[in-house]
């Protein structure tokens, strides 16, 4: 979604084009694949053989096929035809529904697929009339009774737009924005439907993103009203190209955007964050750190660049409605974007090709980003929940640090680990195994000098995301 005015967009694009011209047309490659011997950041643990087999099944050829098919519908503008079998968003919706059902077929009934439809009231100028909006939702139910209610969501948006968001007649291929994200989600659903996880995973293609995040907002609001336990959400939006408008090619890095403090934290939370220095310790940041720990390895051949922001400047994505309702959520986006191939009428101008066309997609890169998502989702859904109710004893003049939390309920729980780092470090640097307890005192570790967190570990070695403690 682009919140910039058309005039501002044009100025931004002209400046970016000038910069690209100055750099020349030969891509400058800066990305390098992780070494073949690299292990995941999960305390030196390699991805399991089962996870490696799952990642190998993710196919760049399948992703390419999905993107080309979505492009073939001409436009997928949310205001376009809903009842045409070959052109418009309705044709894309129906095709995706059938494809997700095919992906679900081998699951033995564990994955179900539905169309979530609602009517969005008119909201000029982006919605000049009431419009049906449909999300395609595939739910892979968790197998562990104690964890099945814990849900992880991954999405891409299947609507597209040309230069004007209300133009539903012009071609809007939307190959990168965001057929790339939808193709990755569909491929993950296909591969992961044949596996069993403790927690539930939802794979979805949403619509109405370009008009104002309507599909994802509806899903997130329904989840909030139903009190669903969404423990983490990823959106994949513009993950299709490894070459930026700046001429830089980076085929082995993906950005993950994760906000710090919520827009309107409670007074108690804001006070604790200011006092405790936890501005960087939101649930979204812990989710991003988890991704970096489990997904940077030779199985994905990717590096994960954490961006301490909600989204790019002047832009927004489908993770935002989840954040606004208190869920941990983050956005995956390619490292160097090319605005000539986003939100543009297809045309050639001064010898430059504009338009979001499939020839500018790197299908192998998209497959690698899908593997980053897949190993992250699998690791989350196999692990225990992050410990609830974690608090740090902040009172007194004490040289020790005491942490307390609520016991997890998973039957295969092995115990807990305390993690810590200097306050100036971006990632956890030390792990302390503390066993199956709910309180621990770390002797002679000044709480003033470090950040602390706690995570749960099961008997297979799967680790939860970190819970950052509040004030006791």
C-alpha positions as CSV (number, residue, x, y, z in Angstrom):
1,X,0.0,0.0,0.0
2,X,1.3,3.4,-0.9
3,X,0.3,6.4,1.2
4,X,2.2,8.9,-0.9
5,X,0.3,11.3,-3.2
6,X,0.7,10.9,-6.9
7,X,2.8,14.0,-7.0
8,X,5.1,12.8,-4.3
9,X,5.4,9.4,-5.9
10,X,6.5,11.1,-9.2
11,X,9.1,13.2,-7.4
12,X,10.5,10.2,-5.6
13,X,10.6,8.1,-8.8
14,X,12.4,10.9,-10.7
15,X,15.0,11.3,-8.0
16,X,15.5,7.5,-7.9
17,X,15.8,7.3,-11.7
18,X,18.4,10.0,-11.7
19,X,20.4,8.1,-9.1
20,X,20.1,4.9,-11.0
21,X,21.3,6.6,-14.2
22,X,24.3,8.0,-12.4
23,X,25.2,4.6,-11.1
24,X,24.9,3.0,-14.5
25,X,23.0,-0.1,-15.6
26,X,25.4,-2.8,-14.5
27,X,24.2,-4.3,-11.2
28,X,26.6,-4.0,-8.3
29,X,26.5,-7.3,-6.5
30,X,26.8,-7.1,-2.7
31,X,25.0,-10.1,-1.5
32,X,26.8,-13.4,-0.8
33,X,25.3,-16.7,0.2
34,X,26.1,-18.1,3.7
35,X,28.9,-20.6,3.6
36,X,27.9,-24.2,3.1
37,X,29.1,-25.1,6.6
38,X,27.1,-22.4,8.3
39,X,24.7,-23.5,11.0
40,X,21.5,-21.8,12.1
41,X,21.8,-19.2,14.8
42,X,19.8,-21.4,17.1
43,X,22.7,-21.7,19.5
44,X,24.8,-23.5,16.9
45,X,22.1,-26.1,16.1
46,X,21.8,-27.1,12.5
47,X,18.3,-27.3,10.9
48,X,17.0,-30.9,11.4
49,X,17.0,-33.3,8.5
50,X,13.2,-33.1,8.3
51,X,13.3,-29.3,8.0
52,X,16.0,-29.6,5.3
53,X,13.9,-32.0,3.3
54,X,10.9,-29.6,3.6
55,X,12.9,-26.6,2.3
56,X,14.3,-28.6,-0.6
57,X,10.7,-29.2,-1.8
58,X,10.1,-25.5,-2.2
59,X,10.2,-25.0,-6.0
60,X,11.2,-21.9,-7.9
61,X,9.5,-23.4,-11.0
62,X,6.2,-23.6,-9.1
63,X,6.6,-20.1,-7.9
64,X,7.2,-18.9,-11.4
65,X,4.1,-20.8,-12.6
66,X,1.9,-19.1,-10.0
67,X,3.3,-15.6,-10.8
68,X,2.8,-16.0,-14.5
69,X,-0.8,-17.3,-14.0
70,X,-1.7,-14.3,-11.7
71,X,-0.2,-11.9,-14.3
72,X,-2.3,-13.5,-17.0
73,X,-5.5,-12.2,-15.4
74,X,-4.5,-8.7,-16.8
75,X,-5.5,-6.8,-13.7
76,X,-6.2,-7.9,-10.2
77,X,-7.4,-4.5,-9.0
78,X,-9.9,-4.9,-6.1
79,X,-12.4,-2.8,-8.1
80,X,-12.1,-5.0,-11.2
81,X,-14.5,-7.7,-12.4
82,X,-15.6,-10.3,-9.8
83,X,-17.5,-12.5,-12.3
84,X,-15.2,-12.7,-15.3
85,X,-13.6,-16.1,-15.7
86,X,-10.4,-14.8,-17.4
87,X,-9.8,-11.2,-16.3
88,X,-9.9,-9.4,-13.0
89,X,-9.7,-10.1,-9.4
90,X,-12.6,-12.6,-9.4
91,X,-10.8,-14.8,-11.8
92,X,-7.6,-14.6,-9.7
93,X,-9.6,-15.4,-6.5
94,X,-11.3,-18.5,-8.0
95,X,-8.0,-19.8,-9.3
96,X,-6.2,-19.3,-6.0
97,X,-9.1,-21.0,-4.2
98,X,-8.7,-24.1,-6.4
99,X,-4.9,-24.1,-6.0
100,X,-5.0,-23.9,-2.2
101,X,-7.5,-26.7,-2.2
102,X,-5.0,-28.8,-4.3
103,X,-2.3,-27.9,-1.8
104,X,-4.5,-29.1,1.1
105,X,-5.5,-32.4,-0.5
106,X,-2.6,-34.4,0.8
107,X,-3.1,-33.2,4.4
108,X,-5.7,-35.8,5.3
109,X,-8.2,-33.1,6.3
110,X,-5.8,-31.3,8.6
111,X,-5.7,-28.3,6.1
112,X,-9.0,-26.6,5.3
113,X,-9.5,-23.9,2.7
114,X,-12.2,-21.2,2.8
115,X,-13.2,-17.9,1.2
116,X,-13.6,-15.1,3.7
117,X,-15.8,-12.5,2.0
118,X,-17.1,-9.2,3.3
119,X,-18.4,-6.0,1.7
120,X,-16.2,-3.0,2.3
121,X,-18.3,0.2,2.5
122,X,-17.5,3.0,0.1
123,X,-14.5,5.1,1.2
124,X,-13.6,7.6,-1.5
125,X,-11.2,8.0,-3.2
126,X,-9.8,4.5,-2.9
127,X,-13.2,2.8,-2.7
128,X,-15.8,4.8,-4.7
129,X,-18.5,2.2,-4.1
130,X,-19.2,-0.7,-1.7
131,X,-17.1,-3.5,-2.9
132,X,-16.9,-7.3,-2.1
133,X,-13.5,-8.3,-0.8
134,X,-12.4,-11.9,-0.5
135,X,-9.5,-13.5,1.4
136,X,-8.4,-17.0,0.5
137,X,-7.6,-18.7,3.8
138,X,-5.9,-22.1,4.2
139,X,-5.7,-23.3,7.8
140,X,-3.3,-26.2,8.8
141,X,-4.6,-27.3,12.2
142,X,-2.0,-28.0,14.9
143,X,-1.8,-31.6,16.2
144,X,-0.9,-31.0,19.9
145,X,-4.0,-30.3,22.0
146,X,-2.2,-27.8,24.2
147,X,-0.8,-25.9,21.2
148,X,-3.5,-26.1,18.5
149,X,-5.0,-22.8,19.7
150,X,-1.8,-21.0,19.1
151,X,-1.8,-19.7,15.6
152,X,0.8,-18.3,13.2
153,X,-0.3,-16.4,10.0
154,X,1.6,-15.9,6.8
155,X,0.1,-13.8,3.9
156,X,0.6,-12.1,0.6
157,X,-1.9,-9.9,-1.2
158,X,-3.2,-10.9,-4.6
159,X,-4.7,-7.6,-5.6
160,X,-2.7,-5.2,-7.9
161,X,-2.9,-1.7,-9.2
162,X,-1.5,0.5,-12.0
163,X,-0.5,4.1,-11.4
164,X,-4.0,5.1,-10.1
165,X,-5.5,2.8,-7.5
166,X,-9.0,3.4,-8.8
167,X,-8.1,2.4,-12.4
168,X,-9.6,-1.0,-12.6
169,X,-9.5,-1.2,-16.5
170,X,-5.8,-0.8,-17.3
171,X,-3.5,-3.8,-17.1
172,X,-1.9,-4.2,-13.6
173,X,0.4,-7.2,-13.8
174,X,1.5,-7.0,-10.2
175,X,4.2,-9.6,-10.7
176,X,6.4,-8.4,-7.8
177,X,3.7,-6.5,-5.9
178,X,2.4,-8.9,-4.9
179,X,2.2,-12.0,-6.9
180,X,5.6,-12.8,-5.5
181,X,4.3,-12.9,-2.0
182,X,1.2,-14.9,-2.9
183,X,3.3,-17.4,-4.9
184,X,5.6,-17.9,-1.9
185,X,2.6,-18.5,0.5
186,X,0.9,-20.9,-1.9
187,X,4.2,-22.9,-2.3
188,X,4.7,-23.0,1.5
189,X,1.1,-24.3,1.9
190,X,1.7,-27.0,-0.7
191,X,4.9,-28.2,1.0
192,X,3.9,-27.8,4.6
193,X,0.4,-29.4,4.2
194,X,2.2,-32.8,4.2
195,X,3.8,-32.1,7.6
196,X,2.5,-32.1,11.2
197,X,3.0,-29.3,13.6
198,X,2.1,-28.7,17.2
199,X,0.5,-25.3,16.6
200,X,-1.7,-24.0,13.8
201,X,-0.5,-22.2,10.7
202,X,-2.7,-20.1,8.5
203,X,-1.7,-19.4,4.9
204,X,-3.7,-16.7,3.2
205,X,-3.9,-14.5,0.1
206,X,-5.7,-11.3,0.9
207,X,-7.3,-8.6,-1.2
208,X,-7.9,-4.9,-0.8
209,X,-4.4,-4.2,0.2
210,X,-3.8,-1.4,-2.2
211,X,-7.0,0.4,-1.3
212,X,-6.2,0.4,2.4
213,X,-5.2,-3.0,3.9
214,X,-8.9,-4.0,3.9
215,X,-8.5,-7.8,3.6
216,X,-5.9,-8.1,6.4
217,X,-7.8,-5.6,8.5
218,X,-10.9,-7.7,8.3
219,X,-9.1,-10.9,9.2
220,X,-7.2,-9.3,12.1
221,X,-10.4,-7.7,13.5
222,X,-12.3,-11.0,13.3
223,X,-9.4,-12.7,15.1
224,X,-9.5,-10.1,17.8
225,X,-13.2,-10.3,18.3
226,X,-13.0,-14.1,18.5
227,X,-10.1,-13.8,21.0
228,X,-7.8,-15.9,18.7
229,X,-4.3,-16.5,20.0
230,X,-2.2,-15.3,17.0
231,X,1.3,-15.6,18.3
232,X,3.0,-14.3,15.2
233,X,2.2,-13.0,11.7
234,X,4.4,-12.5,8.6
235,X,3.4,-10.7,5.5
236,X,5.4,-11.1,2.3
237,X,5.0,-8.1,0.1
238,X,7.4,-7.2,-2.7
239,X,9.8,-10.2,-2.3
240,X,10.3,-10.7,-6.1
241,X,13.5,-9.0,-7.2
242,X,17.2,-9.2,-6.2
243,X,18.1,-6.1,-8.2
244,X,17.3,-2.6,-7.0
245,X,16.7,0.6,-8.9
246,X,20.1,1.7,-7.4
247,X,21.8,-1.0,-9.6
248,X,22.7,-3.1,-6.6
249,X,22.1,-6.9,-6.9
250,X,21.7,-8.7,-3.6
251,X,20.3,-12.1,-4.2
252,X,20.9,-13.6,-0.7
253,X,19.4,-11.0,1.7
254,X,15.8,-10.2,2.7
255,X,14.6,-7.5,5.0
256,X,12.3,-8.1,7.9
257,X,10.6,-5.0,9.2
258,X,9.7,-5.1,13.0
259,X,8.4,-2.2,15.0
260,X,9.5,-1.2,18.5
261,X,6.9,0.3,20.8
262,X,3.3,0.1,19.8
263,X,1.6,3.2,18.6
264,X,-0.4,3.6,21.8
265,X,1.3,1.5,24.6
266,X,-0.4,1.5,28.0
267,X,0.9,4.0,30.5
268,X,2.4,1.2,32.6
269,X,4.1,-0.3,29.5
270,X,5.5,3.0,28.3
271,X,6.8,3.8,31.8
272,X,8.6,0.4,32.1
273,X,10.0,0.6,28.6
274,X,11.4,4.1,29.3
275,X,12.8,3.0,32.7
276,X,13.9,-0.5,31.7
277,X,15.3,0.5,28.3
278,X,13.1,-1.9,26.4
279,X,12.2,0.3,23.5
280,X,13.8,-2.3,21.2
281,X,12.2,-5.3,22.9
282,X,8.7,-5.5,21.5
283,X,7.1,-8.9,20.6
284,X,7.6,-8.0,16.9
285,X,11.3,-7.6,17.5
286,X,11.6,-10.9,19.3
287,X,9.8,-12.5,16.4
288,X,12.3,-10.9,14.0
289,X,15.2,-12.1,16.1
290,X,13.7,-15.6,16.1
291,X,13.6,-15.5,12.3
292,X,17.2,-14.5,12.1
293,X,18.3,-17.2,14.5
294,X,16.5,-20.1,12.7
295,X,16.7,-19.0,9.1
296,X,20.3,-17.8,8.5
297,X,21.9,-21.1,7.4
298,X,23.1,-23.1,4.4
299,X,19.6,-24.6,4.0
300,X,18.1,-21.2,3.1
301,X,21.3,-19.7,1.8
302,X,19.9,-16.3,3.0
303,X,20.8,-13.5,5.3
304,X,18.0,-11.8,7.3
305,X,18.4,-8.0,7.7
306,X,16.4,-6.8,10.6
307,X,15.0,-3.3,10.1
308,X,13.9,-1.5,13.3
309,X,10.9,0.1,11.7
310,X,7.2,-0.7,11.2
311,X,7.6,-0.4,7.4
312,X,9.3,1.6,4.7
313,X,8.9,5.4,4.7
314,X,5.4,6.5,3.4
315,X,4.4,2.9,2.9
316,X,2.4,0.2,4.7
317,X,1.6,-3.5,4.6
318,X,-0.7,-6.2,5.8
319,X,1.2,-6.8,9.1
320,X,0.0,-3.4,10.3
321,X,-3.6,-4.3,11.2
322,X,-2.2,-7.2,13.3
323,X,0.2,-4.8,15.1
324,X,-2.6,-2.4,15.8
325,X,-4.6,-5.1,17.5
326,X,-1.7,-6.2,19.7
327,X,-0.4,-9.1,17.7
328,X,3.3,-9.6,17.0
329,X,3.8,-9.1,13.2
330,X,6.6,-8.4,10.7
331,X,7.0,-7.7,7.0
332,X,9.4,-9.4,4.6
333,X,10.5,-7.3,1.6
334,X,13.4,-7.5,-0.9
335,X,16.5,-5.5,0.1
336,X,16.6,-3.0,-2.8
337,X,13.3,-2.0,-4.4
338,X,12.7,-0.6,-7.9
339,X,9.9,1.9,-8.0
340,X,9.7,1.7,-11.8
341,X,8.2,-1.7,-11.3
342,X,5.7,-0.9,-8.6
343,X,2.3,0.9,-8.9
344,X,3.0,1.9,-12.5
345,X,1.1,1.8,-15.8
346,X,2.9,-0.5,-18.2
347,X,4.7,1.7,-20.6
348,X,8.1,2.8,-22.0
349,X,9.1,6.3,-21.1
350,X,12.4,7.9,-22.3
351,X,13.6,4.4,-23.1
352,X,12.9,3.1,-19.6
353,X,10.4,0.2,-19.1
354,X,7.8,0.9,-16.4
355,X,5.4,-1.7,-15.0
356,X,5.4,-4.6,-12.6
357,X,6.3,-7.3,-15.1
358,X,7.4,-10.8,-14.5
359,X,10.6,-10.4,-16.4
360,X,11.9,-8.4,-13.4
361,X,11.3,-11.2,-11.0
362,X,14.1,-13.5,-9.7
363,X,12.2,-16.7,-9.1
364,X,15.2,-18.4,-7.3
365,X,15.3,-15.5,-5.0
366,X,11.6,-15.7,-4.2
367,X,12.1,-19.4,-3.5
368,X,14.9,-18.6,-1.0
369,X,12.7,-16.0,0.7
370,X,9.9,-18.7,0.9
371,X,12.4,-21.0,2.6
372,X,13.2,-18.3,5.2
373,X,9.4,-18.1,5.9
374,X,8.9,-21.8,5.9
375,X,11.7,-22.7,8.4
376,X,10.6,-19.8,10.6
377,X,6.9,-20.9,10.6
378,X,7.8,-24.6,11.1
379,X,10.2,-23.7,14.0
380,X,7.6,-21.6,15.6
381,X,4.8,-24.2,15.2
382,X,7.0,-27.0,16.5
383,X,8.2,-25.1,19.5
384,X,6.5,-24.4,22.8
385,X,4.8,-21.0,23.3
386,X,6.9,-18.1,24.6
387,X,6.6,-18.1,28.4
388,X,3.8,-15.9,29.6
389,X,3.9,-13.4,32.5
390,X,7.7,-12.9,32.5
391,X,8.8,-10.2,35.0
392,X,12.1,-8.9,36.3
393,X,12.5,-7.8,39.9
394,X,13.6,-4.2,39.5
395,X,13.5,-3.2,43.2
396,X,16.2,-2.7,45.7
397,X,20.0,-2.2,45.5
398,X,20.9,-5.8,44.5
399,X,23.8,-7.2,42.6
400,X,21.7,-10.1,41.4
401,X,19.0,-10.4,38.8
402,X,15.7,-12.3,39.4
403,X,13.3,-13.4,36.7
404,X,9.9,-15.1,37.2
405,X,7.4,-16.4,34.6
406,X,4.3,-18.6,34.3
407,X,4.8,-22.3,33.6
408,X,4.0,-23.6,30.1
409,X,1.5,-26.3,29.6
410,X,3.0,-28.4,26.7
411,X,3.4,-32.0,27.7
412,X,6.8,-32.3,25.9
413,X,8.3,-29.2,27.7
414,X,11.9,-29.8,28.8
415,X,12.5,-26.5,30.6
416,X,13.6,-22.9,30.0
417,X,16.6,-20.8,29.0
418,X,17.5,-17.3,30.1
419,X,19.1,-15.2,27.4
420,X,21.0,-12.0,27.9
421,X,23.0,-9.4,26.1
422,X,24.6,-6.0,26.7
423,X,22.1,-3.2,26.2
424,X,23.9,-2.0,23.1
425,X,23.8,-5.3,21.4
426,X,21.1,-5.9,18.8
427,X,20.8,-9.7,19.3
428,X,21.0,-12.1,22.3
429,X,24.6,-13.2,22.9
430,X,24.5,-15.6,25.9
431,X,22.2,-18.4,26.8
432,X,21.8,-19.9,30.3
433,X,20.0,-23.2,30.8
434,X,17.9,-23.0,34.0
435,X,15.9,-26.2,33.9
436,X,12.1,-26.7,34.4
437,X,11.6,-23.8,36.9
438,X,9.6,-20.7,36.9
439,X,12.0,-18.4,38.8
440,X,15.7,-17.9,38.6
441,X,18.2,-15.6,40.3
442,X,21.4,-14.8,38.4
443,X,24.1,-14.1,40.9
444,X,26.3,-11.1,40.5
445,X,24.7,-10.1,37.2
446,X,23.8,-6.4,37.4
447,X,20.4,-5.9,35.8
448,X,21.5,-2.3,34.9
449,X,24.1,-3.5,32.4
450,X,22.1,-6.1,30.5
451,X,18.8,-7.0,28.8
452,X,17.4,-10.4,29.8
453,X,14.7,-12.6,28.4
454,X,13.3,-16.1,28.9
455,X,12.3,-18.8,26.4
456,X,10.8,-22.3,26.6
457,X,12.5,-25.5,25.2
458,X,10.9,-28.8,24.5
459,X,12.4,-32.3,24.6
460,X,13.3,-32.2,20.9
461,X,15.3,-29.0,21.4
462,X,12.8,-26.6,19.8
463,X,12.9,-23.2,21.3
464,X,10.2,-20.6,21.6
465,X,10.7,-16.9,20.8
466,X,12.0,-14.9,23.7
467,X,9.7,-13.2,26.2
468,X,11.0,-9.9,27.4
469,X,10.1,-9.3,31.1
470,X,8.0,-6.6,32.5
471,X,8.4,-5.1,35.9
472,X,7.7,-7.3,38.9
